[in-house]
Amino acid sequence: MTRRGWLLLGVMGFIWGVPYLLIKVAVAEVSPPTLVLARTAIGAVVLVPFAARQGGLGVLSGHWRALLAFAALEIIGPWVLLSNAEVTLASSTTGLLVATVPVFAVALGRLVGDRHPVAPVRWFGLVVGLAGVALLTGPGSSPGHTWPIVQVLLAALGYAIAPIIADRALQGVPPVTLTAACLTVAALAYLPVVALTGPHPMPGARALASLVVLGVVCTALAFVLFFTLITEVGAARSTLVAYLNPLVAVTLGALVLSEPVTAALAVGGALVVGGSAAASSRPRRPTDAVIDIPPTAHGSGGGSSGADSSPRHSTGEPATMAEHPGTPSPG
């Protein structure tokens, strides 16, 4: 991998590890629906002009039902679930739990009808990842955390389901256009929610700064950089971002918010990240000269697929869900 590739990978790992900290700061002063509205609206305003250059909404013709389902599972549901959970949970715990996306992806592959054999290392990763979740959410967790933890895991489940929709029904949609459309749909969905639950007092400078950075940097800019990363290092290597995010979330939570790094958090986090890495491993088969799986980036800005969101082998055939590991989830 080139020096530029490593730089992009590091930048993306940091940018998509930051949202957990910013969400924690923002929800101290604004409601979760308000946070999601601000983030999606800002991201949409930034990306819509870029989408217009790629043909505008015309390229979405025939894809609207899939796009709405994708937006619901990638942004509308997960972002409010994560924001609501972080009212109670530490940002570090949230970031680690979201790293279970590849674990869910392995199980979902079997439920949606994929009968291709799954390598033993991936089943081992699933078990290890679940053990990490059990450690993070077990008896050592604080009282009253059960529902917030469930919300984070539901968000991770949505992140794991969304790529299935992208792979099967959103092929050929330009990624920036898809992202801009999803952000716009999400903003329109939360606008009446926020309006009907007002009045909302003006948040302080710290919360406002968090919302702006979430929308501009962690959503709009992050997607542009992520597409650049895919071009630079390939789709498969770009998924390494998913294993940097939790480390950034834990580090920032400890340094900025003084969140404790307990033994259970350290061991459970290692099990989750390690298990997710094993669960998402895709050993190259002798018959596959090239395996290129354009990943869908979760949570940073409404989800997007690669220029062709259908994973394809060198033979031109779609990749199976067993080979689709789940992809970066920036919170």
VEXPA-512994 format. One line per 4 residues: their letters; for each residue x, y, z of C-alpha. Coordinates in pm, whole numbers, plus 50000, padded with zeros to 5 digits. Layout:
# VEXPA-512994
A = X,Y,Z ~ ...
***
This chain:
# VEXPA-512994
MTRR = 50000,50000,50000 ~ 50131,50347,49913 ~ 50225,50615,50163 ~ 49918,50811,50049
GWLL = 49704,50503,50111 ~ 49833,50464,50466 ~ 49778,50834,50529 ~ 49419,50818,50404
LGVM = 49357,50505,50611 ~ 49486,50674,50926 ~ 49287,50990,50863 ~ 48968,50794,50801
GFIW = 49022,50577,51108 ~ 49053,50893,51316 ~ 48764,51083,51156 ~ 48526,50791,51199
GVPY = 48637,50729,51555 ~ 48560,51088,51656 ~ 48176,51085,51621 ~ 48127,50888,51944
LLIK = 48301,51165,52139 ~ 48111,51441,51959 ~ 47776,51267,52005 ~ 47846,51233,52378
VAVA = 47922,51605,52401 ~ 47621,51712,52193 ~ 47354,51498,52364 ~ 47431,51672,52692
EVSP = 47253,51978,52546 ~ 47041,51868,52250 ~ 46794,51585,52199 ~ 46896,51285,51987
PTLV = 46647,51374,51707 ~ 46783,51729,51698 ~ 47138,51596,51675 ~ 47048,51367,51384
LART = 46860,51647,51206 ~ 47152,51887,51238 ~ 47409,51631,51128 ~ 47215,51507,50827
AIGA = 47105,51853,50715 ~ 47460,51989,50728 ~ 47598,51684,50547 ~ 47328,51708,50280
VVLV = 47392,52078,50217 ~ 47761,52002,50162 ~ 47713,51697,49938 ~ 47409,51788,49727
PFAA = 47611,52019,49495 ~ 47856,51733,49430 ~ 47565,51499,49359 ~ 47421,51750,49114
RQGG = 47742,51733,48913 ~ 47696,51355,48881 ~ 47353,51372,48719 ~ 47133,51477,49010
LGVL = 46837,51270,49126 ~ 46773,51125,48781 ~ 47019,50843,48848 ~ 46800,50730,49139
SGHW = 46505,50649,48912 ~ 46379,50300,48995 ~ 46584,50286,49314 ~ 46373,50491,49554
RALL = 46220,50205,49753 ~ 46559,50047,49808 ~ 46709,50386,49889 ~ 46445,50454,50155
AFAA = 46505,50114,50314 ~ 46879,50169,50298 ~ 46851,50515,50455 ~ 46630,50378,50732
LEII = 46879,50106,50823 ~ 47193,50314,50770 ~ 47100,50654,50917 ~ 46743,50717,51028
GPWV = 46736,50430,51278 ~ 47101,50381,51382 ~ 47196,50745,51432 ~ 46913,50822,51671
LLSN = 46966,50490,51851 ~ 47336,50566,51902 ~ 47268,50923,52009 ~ 47002,50812,52256
AEVT = 47227,50536,52391 ~ 47512,50780,52452 ~ 47295,50981,52687 ~ 47376,50694,52925
LASS = 47664,50492,52782 ~ 48027,50596,52764 ~ 48141,50690,52414 ~ 48415,50425,52431
TTGL = 48168,50146,52508 ~ 47944,50259,52224 ~ 48232,50260,51976 ~ 48337,49910,52076
LVAT = 47986,49768,52056 ~ 47933,49910,51707 ~ 48241,49714,51597 ~ 48021,49402,51610
VPVF = 47886,49480,51261 ~ 48097,49207,51090 ~ 47979,48956,51351 ~ 47617,49031,51263
AVAL = 47705,49016,50892 ~ 47822,48653,50921 ~ 47498,48545,51089 ~ 47283,48746,50847
GRLV = 47453,48582,50551 ~ 47307,48250,50661 ~ 46961,48393,50731 ~ 46923,48551,50387
GDRH = 46979,48223,50211 ~ 47354,48210,50152 ~ 47463,47847,50175 ~ 47823,47885,50067
PVAP = 48064,47743,50324 ~ 48198,47988,50583 ~ 48559,47941,50687 ~ 48604,47813,51045
VRWF = 48804,48124,51136 ~ 48496,48336,51065 ~ 48275,48125,51293 ~ 48550,48148,51555
GLVV = 48549,48525,51512 ~ 48174,48535,51562 ~ 48202,48345,51891 ~ 48495,48559,52011
GLAG = 48313,48879,51918 ~ 48002,48774,52106 ~ 48216,48686,52407 ~ 48352,49040,52396
VALL = 47999,49181,52388 ~ 47906,48963,52685 ~ 48206,49096,52878 ~ 48124,49458,52793
TGPG = 47757,49420,52883 ~ 47772,49163,53161 ~ 47741,49191,53539 ~ 48015,49453,53553
SSPG = 47814,49704,53351 ~ 47628,49978,53534 ~ 47259,49941,53625 ~ 47019,50094,53376
HTWP = 47248,50028,53079 ~ 47052,49737,52934 ~ 46831,49937,52698 ~ 47111,50169,52578
IVQV = 47324,49861,52504 ~ 47036,49704,52311 ~ 47000,50027,52112 ~ 47366,50019,52010
LLAA = 47342,49655,51905 ~ 47025,49732,51707 ~ 47216,50009,51530 ~ 47497,49764,51451
LGYA = 47237,49520,51316 ~ 47101,49791,51087 ~ 47455,49864,50966 ~ 47495,49494,50885
IAPI = 47165,49468,50694 ~ 47208,49786,50488 ~ 47490,49649,50266 ~ 47263,49361,50162
IADR = 47019,49616,50022 ~ 47300,49809,49854 ~ 47445,49495,49699 ~ 47111,49370,49567
ALQG = 46918,49683,49472 ~ 47144,49987,49445 ~ 47399,49877,49189 ~ 47531,50152,48970
VPPV = 47413,50444,49184 ~ 47697,50699,49220 ~ 47812,50693,49584 ~ 47801,51068,49646
TLTA = 47450,51089,49498 ~ 47331,50798,49713 ~ 47484,50952,50025 ~ 47339,51297,49956
ACLT = 46994,51148,49891 ~ 47003,50939,50209 ~ 47108,51238,50418 ~ 46832,51449,50267
VAAL = 46570,51181,50334 ~ 46689,51147,50694 ~ 46682,51523,50751 ~ 46328,51545,50612
AYLP = 46222,51254,50835 ~ 46351,51421,51152 ~ 46242,51777,51070 ~ 45878,51724,51182
VVAL = 45993,51521,51484 ~ 46209,51807,51606 ~ 45944,52067,51520 ~ 45673,51883,51716
TGPH = 45890,51825,52022 ~ 46001,52187,52061 ~ 46080,52436,52183 ~ 46450,52359,52181
PMPG = 46682,52597,52368 ~ 46991,52714,52185 ~ 47280,52483,52280 ~ 47611,52615,52399
ARAL = 47921,52669,52190 ~ 48064,52324,52271 ~ 47753,52139,52152 ~ 47717,52359,51845
ASLV = 48078,52296,51748 ~ 48021,51922,51790 ~ 47719,51932,51557 ~ 47906,52128,51290
VLGV = 48208,51895,51301 ~ 47977,51591,51289 ~ 47801,51722,50979 ~ 48091,51871,50785
VCTA = 48392,51659,50881 ~ 48258,51325,51010 ~ 47982,51302,50750 ~ 48032,51499,50428
LAFV = 48413,51524,50414 ~ 48452,51171,50551 ~ 48258,51019,50264 ~ 48459,51206,50001
LFFT = 48779,51085,50166 ~ 48643,50732,50199 ~ 48571,50710,49826 ~ 48924,50839,49764
LITE = 49059,50571,49998 ~ 48873,50298,49808 ~ 49026,50424,49483 ~ 49373,50438,49636
VGAA = 49393,50107,49826 ~ 49099,49900,49700 ~ 48770,49814,49862 ~ 48893,49522,50070
RSTL = 49179,49711,50234 ~ 48958,50011,50301 ~ 48759,49801,50550 ~ 49060,49819,50783
VAYL = 48912,50153,50890 ~ 48655,49954,51088 ~ 48925,49828,51325 ~ 49078,50170,51386
NPLV = 48751,50341,51480 ~ 48701,50168,51818 ~ 49059,50237,51924 ~ 49015,50606,51848
AVTL = 48680,50611,52031 ~ 48828,50455,52345 ~ 49136,50680,52341 ~ 48937,51001,52294
GALV = 48684,50896,52556 ~ 48964,50848,52808 ~ 49165,51160,52720 ~ 48887,51412,52656
LSEP = 48596,51287,52866 ~ 48796,51108,53137 ~ 48604,50786,53077 ~ 48763,50500,53273
VTAA = 48948,50229,53082 ~ 48872,49926,53296 ~ 49007,49576,53257 ~ 48666,49459,53133
LAVG = 48662,49737,52872 ~ 49014,49657,52754 ~ 48963,49280,52732 ~ 48609,49301,52600
GALV = 48717,49558,52341 ~ 49005,49338,52227 ~ 48769,49042,52190 ~ 48514,49246,51993
VGGS = 48768,49400,51755 ~ 48967,49077,51717 ~ 48655,48867,51670 ~ 48516,49113,51417
AAAS = 48843,49104,51224 ~ 48833,48724,51214 ~ 48464,48718,51124 ~ 48526,48955,50834
SRPR = 48830,48772,50698 ~ 48793,48663,50338 ~ 49063,48412,50242 ~ 49140,48428,49871
RPTD = 49030,48123,49677 ~ 49247,47980,49400 ~ 48977,48051,49141 ~ 48953,48419,49232
AVID = 49215,48629,49063 ~ 49054,48944,49199 ~ 48803,48998,49475 ~ 48683,49354,49493
IPPT = 48407,49428,49738 ~ 48310,49794,49741 ~ 48216,49847,50104 ~ 47932,50048,50240
AHGS = 48041,50293,50502 ~ 47810,50294,50794 ~ 47692,50574,51007 ~ 47920,50853,50899
GGGS = 47685,51012,50658 ~ 47398,50810,50539 ~ 47568,50516,50389 ~ 47700,50473,50043
SGAD = 47817,50206,49814 ~ 48100,50204,49572 ~ 48045,50321,49216 ~ 47912,49974,49152
SSPR = 47770,49861,49482 ~ 47748,49499,49375 ~ 48054,49302,49486 ~ 48210,49125,49190
HSTG = 48478,48868,49128 ~ 48711,48867,48833 ~ 48457,48642,48662 ~ 48195,48915,48682
EPAT = 47971,48718,48916 ~ 47831,48876,49235 ~ 48012,48789,49555 ~ 47815,48599,49816
MAEH = 47708,48745,50147 ~ 47945,48502,50314 ~ 48224,48706,50158 ~ 48076,49042,50253
PGTP = 48228,49123,50592 ~ 48025,49421,50695 ~ 48200,49752,50661 ~ 48328,50057,50845
SPG = 48089,50203,51093 ~ 48180,50546,51211 ~ 47903,50605,51454
***
